Amino acid sequence: MSLLSVGTMAFDSIETPFGKAERIIGGSAMYVAWAASHFYQNINQVSIIGHDFPDSEMQELSVKGVNFDGVESVKDGKSFFWSGKYHEDMNSRDTLITELNVLEQFDPKLPESYKTPKCLMLGNLAPATQISVLDQLNQKPGLVVLDTMNFWMDVALGELKTVLKRIDVLVINDSEARQLSGEKALIKAAVKIQEMGPRSLIIKKGEHGALLFEDDRVFSAPAMPLAEVFDPTGAGDVFAGGFVGYLAATGDYSFENKKTAVIAGSVLASFCVEKFGVQRLKEINQKDIMERMVAFNDLARFNSGIMPELTGLS
């Protein structure tokens, strides 16, 4: 069975304190596909592109088990384009150009072979589009993961709340969690958001790691300390792709395995930021990933054996 991924395939022009990159491959679906394919190689992609999107990029992913039958190509259209410039601290950026182009007419139609996925990754798109995809499925997947952003909370909150009732895992950042819930404290925010529908919630905190909430359980994952972050574009999509790719590969959607999947997503994201776009994801192999997984494990390990001397304290 497949992992169904719905999102954008685009061009990005990016400027960071480390340099510039013009019209490189981007888009949530591309980041998700490259990340997930390192764990699971039966991925069905749904997106829309113009005549300018290079076949070579899709051919590279086809070798990794990604199918593009669900990608609409508009022969007289241009692909989605985004340009941004990051500030010195790399935690904020300015959007310079957004050209929706063919994305304005994106109305996904799933091929019949796509309608019974094992897992579904709904990328950051209009909630109405996400609902349309769910409505076309023949059965509910074993796991539905959804990404969204503050823009949809501003302009389509009602539809977003509708789709939240139909998913299993929501992935958002800390500011989005506060906006969606109306709560400042993330613990209170998580409770309110889970009441909206998703059993599991992942709150990304950038360089401070991520929190996984499920029922009354919480897991705090660290972020990998990096000497420098070259380009943070797409890191959130890569995190989500690594997370859902790992769960699709293992077929285990328990809380304990989701904790490992959070680390897997964090590992892929830590590679992504080391170069512009998806380039670093193209270079790494299973050995690289496992070595960094071990490093993450060592980073988070705590030896309770250092505590006995405290037991006599009153």
Secondary structure by P-SEA (a helix, b strand, c coil): ccbbbbbbbbbbbbbccccccccccccaaaaaaaaaaacccbbbbbbcccccccaaaaaaaaaacccccccccccccccbbbbbccccccccccccccccccccccccccccccccccbbbbccccaaaaaaaaaaccccccbbbbbbccccccccaaaaaaaaacccbbbbcaaaaaaaaccccaaaaaaaaaaacccbbbbbcccccbbbbcccbbbbbbcccccccccccaaaaaaaaaaaaaaaaaccccaaaaaaaaaaaaaaaaaaaccccccccccccaaaaaaaaaaaaaaacccccccccccccc
